[in-house]
Amino acid sequence: MLHLIEKTAEKVLPASLHRSLLKVAHRVRHRWRKWRKTPISGISVIVTNQAGEVMLLRHSYGPKAWGLPGGGMAQGEDPVVCAKRELREEVRLDVEHLEPLGILNETLSGSPHTSHVFTVEVTQDPEPDGREILEACFFAGDALPELLTRNVPKRLAMWKAWRDHSKDS
């Protein structure tokens, strides 16, 4: 349902108003989760380019830190379908195959959260949607921005362990 509302807003509202409403919706969602503590599920995707750089993005709402592409899964939605949808919506990347890295059980906004983590290598550059995502850039692993969302280090550690294991195989 939320996805349908967002798509309608994208077609009807000017981008600046849409971004303002996203900020309000983010705060309301955060408080709702803290109060209800309803289990939620989502995805994160570590997108790399052929140089091995990692794509990070900045949202128009929430913390001003750099994060990974991702989002919440609809009830009954397949994690792979969700990951592909989020990449297409947020940064206009269409991908064929996602490599699963694992599942993290954590707390997000006070609610139990299950995160399905994937990785994919792309050849095209991201195109931020200008509404939810303001910026998307590739960074070398040793030159990541200082200000990262709190979930990035754990997910990057999963990816590095997978990458190192893949090289050894």
C-alpha positions in Angstrom: 0.0 0.0 0.0 2.8 2.4 0.9 4.5 1.7 -2.4 1.3 2.6 -4.3 1.0 5.9 -2.4 4.6 6.7 -3.1 4.2 6.0 -6.9 1.1 8.2 -7.0 2.8 11.0 -5.1 5.7 10.8 -7.6 3.3 11.4 -10.5 1.3 14.1 -8.9 3.4 16.2 -6.5 6.3 18.5 -7.4 9.7 16.9 -6.3 10.3 19.6 -3.5 6.9 18.9 -1.9 7.4 15.1 -2.2 10.8 15.4 -0.4 9.2 17.5 2.4 6.4 14.9 2.8 9.0 12.1 2.9 10.7 13.8 5.8 7.4 13.9 7.7 6.5 10.3 6.8 10.0 9.1 8.0 9.5 10.7 11.4 6.0 9.3 11.8 7.1 5.8 10.7 10.0 5.9 13.1 7.7 6.8 16.0 5.1 4.3 15.0 7.7 1.5 15.0 9.0 2.5 18.4 5.5 2.4 19.8 4.2 -0.8 18.0 7.4 -2.8 17.9 5.9 -4.8 15.0 8.4 -7.0 13.3 9.5 -5.7 9.9 11.5 -7.0 7.0 13.7 -5.2 4.4 16.6 -5.5 2.1 20.0 -3.8 1.6 22.1 -4.1 -1.6 25.8 -3.5 -1.9 26.3 -2.3 -5.4 29.8 -2.3 -6.8 31.2 -1.3 -10.2 33.9 -3.0 -12.2 36.6 -1.1 -10.3 35.4 -2.7 -7.0 34.1 0.6 -5.7 30.9 0.6 -3.5 27.9 2.7 -4.3 26.5 4.8 -1.4 23.6 7.2 -1.5 22.1 10.0 0.5 18.3 10.1 1.2 16.3 13.3 1.1 15.0 12.4 4.6 16.4 10.9 7.8 20.1 11.2 8.8 22.4 13.2 6.5 24.8 10.2 6.4 25.6 8.0 3.4 23.8 4.7 3.2 23.2 1.7 1.0 20.3 1.2 -1.4 17.5 -0.7 0.2 14.1 -0.5 1.7 11.2 -2.3 3.3 9.5 -5.4 1.9 5.8 -5.5 1.4 3.9 -8.3 3.2 4.6 -11.5 1.3 7.1 -9.8 -1.1 10.1 -11.9 -2.2 13.4 -10.3 -1.0 15.0 -10.5 -4.5 12.0 -8.8 -6.1 12.1 -6.1 -3.5 15.8 -5.6 -4.0 15.4 -5.2 -7.7 12.5 -2.8 -7.3 14.4 -0.6 -4.8 17.4 -0.4 -7.1 15.1 0.6 -10.1 13.2 3.1 -8.1 16.0 4.7 -6.1 18.8 4.9 -8.6 17.4 3.6 -12.0 19.5 0.5 -12.0 18.0 -2.6 -13.6 19.9 -5.8 -12.6 19.5 -9.4 -13.5 21.2 -11.4 -10.8 21.7 -10.5 -7.2 24.0 -12.5 -5.0 22.6 -13.2 -1.5 25.1 -12.4 1.3 22.9 -13.3 4.3 20.2 -12.3 6.6 20.7 -10.0 9.6 18.3 -9.9 12.6 18.5 -6.5 14.2 16.4 -3.7 15.7 15.3 -0.8 13.5 13.4 2.1 15.0 12.7 0.0 18.1 11.2 -2.8 16.0 12.6 -6.3 15.3 14.0 -6.1 11.8 15.0 -8.9 9.4 17.3 -7.6 6.6 18.1 -9.6 3.5 21.5 -8.4 2.2 22.5 -8.8 -1.4 25.4 -7.7 -3.7 25.5 -7.0 -7.4 28.1 -5.6 -9.8 26.9 -3.1 -12.3 28.4 -1.4 -15.4 26.0 1.6 -15.5 26.1 4.7 -13.3 23.3 5.3 -10.8 20.7 8.0 -11.5 19.2 9.2 -8.2 15.4 9.7 -8.5 15.8 13.3 -7.1 12.9 12.6 -4.7 13.9 9.9 -2.2 17.5 9.8 -3.2 19.5 13.0 -3.6 23.0 11.6 -4.4 24.5 8.3 -5.4 28.2 7.8 -5.9 30.8 5.1 -6.1 33.6 5.2 -3.5 36.8 3.2 -3.2 36.7 0.9 -0.1 39.6 2.8 1.5 38.0 6.2 0.8 34.5 5.9 2.1 32.8 9.0 3.6 33.2 9.5 7.3 29.5 9.9 7.9 27.8 6.6 7.2 24.4 5.3 8.4 24.9 2.8 11.3 23.9 -0.2 9.3 26.6 0.2 6.6 29.7 -1.1 8.5 28.0 -4.5 9.4 26.7 -5.0 5.8 30.1 -4.0 4.3 31.8 -6.5 6.6 29.4 -9.3 5.3 30.3 -8.2 1.7 34.1 -8.2 2.4 33.9 -11.6 4.0 31.9 -12.9 1.0 34.3 -11.3 -1.5 37.4 -12.6 0.2 35.9 -16.1 0.4 35.0 -15.9 -3.3 38.6 -14.9 -4.2 39.9 -17.9 -2.3 37.6 -20.4 -3.9 
